[in-house]
Amino acid sequence: MKQKFRVRENARFQEIRQQGKSLSDRYLVLSYLANGLPYSRYGFVVSTRLGGAVVRNRIKRQLREIMRLRMLTIQPGWDIVVIARQAIKDADYHLMDAACARLLGRAHLLL
């Protein structure tokens, strides 16, 4: 995923979490807030409680790929933060993809 589509600043992560709306399921928490840009940006949070660096990086890579493949079907103009929950350690790629699709649909962010 290109850097222009990433939420990078900690202050923006905090703003999205505090002022935005949130939805959750067993695997993920999805927070979103309008950004006023002609494209959406994405951020990913995987806590150290989920495991070591190898586990956390694998989860982040998979989540980034899921969102990259869905970028064309997500409405522009949103900052979206995806937070991994403990149960995601046991989930495979397809369960993560289904969880993302479900949450994006519930948030009415899909075109």
Long-range contacts (C-beta under 8 A, 24 or more apart in sequence): 1-42, 1-64, 1-67, 1-68, 1-71, 4-39, 4-41, 5-39, 5-40, 5-41, 5-42, 5-71, 6-41, 6-42, 6-43, 7-41, 7-42, 7-43, 7-79, 7-80, 7-81, 8-43, 12-43, 12-79, 13-43, 13-45, 13-81, 16-43, 16-79, 16-80, 16-81, 17-81, 20-79, 20-81, 21-107, 23-103, 23-106, 23-107, 24-85, 24-103, 25-99, 25-102, 25-103, 26-85, 26-87, 26-99, 27-84, 27-85, 27-87, 27-88, 27-91, 27-95, 27-96, 27-99, 28-82, 28-83, 28-84, 28-85, 28-88, 28-96, 28-99, 28-100, 28-103, 29-82, 29-83, 29-85, 30-80, 30-81, 30-82, 30-83, 30-100, 30-103, 30-104, 30-107, 31-80, 31-81, 31-83, 32-78, 32-79, 32-80, 32-81, 32-107, 32-109, 33-78, 33-79, 34-77, 34-78, 34-79, 35-77, 35-78, 35-79, 36-77, 37-76, 37-77, 38-76, 38-77, 39-76, 39-77, 40-71, 40-74, 40-75, 40-76, 40-77, 40-78, 40-79, 40-80, 40-109, 41-78, 41-79, 41-80, 42-67, 42-79, 42-80, 42-81, 42-82, 43-79, 43-80, 43-81, 43-82, 44-81, 44-82, 44-83, 44-84, 45-81, 45-82, 45-83, 45-84, 46-83, 46-84, 47-84, 49-86, 50-84, 50-86, 50-88, 50-89, 51-89, 55-89, 59-84, 59-88, 59-89, 59-96, 62-93, 62-96, 63-96, 63-100, 66-93, 66-96, 66-97, 66-100, 67-100, 70-100, 70-101, 70-104, 73-110, 73-111, 74-104, 74-109, 74-110, 74-111, 75-109, 75-110, 75-111, 78-109, 80-109
